[in-house]
Amino acid sequence: MWLGPVTVSLLATISHVVGQDQKPLTDEAVINPAFTVREQSSDLCDAGARHFTGTVNVTDDKSMFFCISGPGASGEMGLFMGSGPCTVNPDGNSTKRAEYSWIDHANVVYIDQPVGVGFSKITDRNKIAVSLEQGAKDVHTFLSTFSHDVFPNLAGKPWHITGESMGGHYVTGYTKHIVSHERENAKRGIKPQVEISSAIIVDGYIDATQQFMGYYDFFCEDWAGDGRKYPLMNRTACENMLAAIPECHKMGSQCRYFYDIETCRAANEVCEKSLGEYFMEGVVPGGWDPYDNRHPCEKPPLCSNMDHGPEWKFLNRHWVQERLGFDRFPFYLIDFDTNERWDIAQNIHIPVTRELTWILDETDIRVLFINGNNDIIINTPGQMRMLNQQRWKGQDNYRELGYETWHYKDGELTSDADGWNVKEGGFWKGNDQLSFYAVDEAGHMSPYHQPEAIGAIVRAWLRND
């Protein structure tokens, strides 16, 4: 087990824990917590250390990374296509050890949530969590059960809660819920169950209107200031997008002020129609890939086989599921039913800027943003806009900071930019509480595209905890 300067999360090296036969916390039929744990061999994943799989039931009745994405994407995407210890070979029947995995820095758990996603099951899919409030209750219970009942040696140790993509919403929303409830419990004399040390958001969705405005920067400006080729769209499209920014900005401000579905949906619709349509009309076979502009779209909407590639084949193998404790379970990397339910509920339109403000102003939790510079759907210039405009007590200081290039060597950040075998990773800025790293040659799944570079960022982040 890794016990570095930051005693973080989970099991020995990687830990994959999923919920099974679960019901939402509001269901009165739920009784006592239950869980199963299986230690796995190197046949499943040669992680280089002990690793476990299992299930945790979420009922009424840290410590490092807790990876999430979606809505509807399973934790296995992070496990095998991101920061995990193994990648799946093209045959879909074997794995190989991943270099620069996050497990080299900490103990990691990957979970399937909301309940009903991935290997997790729910008796009534109409009860799938479709809001941050609903999902946070289950996750809070999971973390408490996991660290106190499944692995009691983790009790009292801090968590670094991490999310990719929709995980930007999950991390901020769930962190606020967990910390708030732990504080309320403390007032009643209840011993704290979960402590969160930092939040790490990778290509994470925070505010849609900022991403729409970021489309203009991405396609029509040298937003990184590095002399890159632009514009990537014709002059007329860029002029129309530029003209639409003031109205989108105004609508986005109203959304952040009123913070309700109706206002925010209207803002997103206006911004999408006036800014997003120029990009989305190009998302066709051979056109723009929303998740990585370095290669053309294969087939919309995902533009790649990320949901039915080798990882999907591997996790549906009978021998693999048998090792995990499942039997011919219909596993999907992306649960489109859950995704559609979130769309119907429309809570997804509301940003999490208030939650982020609360975390920065009311806690000592440090926040790290990492973004791939080839990601379009969660584009770097949109994140730059969002963080510079993010309201919190340190806003002025953060906004005035200048961006600097960052470098790495052998999986570590380095200040020796001219040293042998040193690579430039992108640009960054930040302080003790909020930092942002932009990563070159990386799309939406940036840890998968640049494992060494992002591993170096994460290693340095944990070391400074």
Secondary structure, DSSP 4 states (H G I P E B T S, - for coil): ----SS--SSSSSEEEEE--SB--TT-TT--S--EEEEEE-TTT---SS-EEEEEE--------EEEE--SSB-THHHHHHTSSSEEE-TTSS-EEEPTT-GGGTS-EEEEE-STTSTT--BS-GGGS--SHHHHHHHHHHHHHHIIIII-GGGTT-EEEEEEETTHHHHHHHHHHHHHHHHHHHHHTTPPP--EEEEEEEES--S-HHHHHHHHHHHHHS-TTSS-----SS-HHHHHHHHHHHHHHHHHHHHHHHH--HHHHHHHHHHHIIIIIHHHHTT-STTS--TT-TTS--SSTTTSSSTTTSHHHHHHT-HHHHHHHT-SS----SB-HHHHHHHHHH-GGGS--HHHHHHHHHHS--EEEEEEETT-TTTTHHHHHHHHHH--STTHHHHHHPPPEEEEEETTEEES-TTSTT-EEEEEEEE-SSEEEEEETT--TTHHHH-HHHHHHHHHHHHHT-
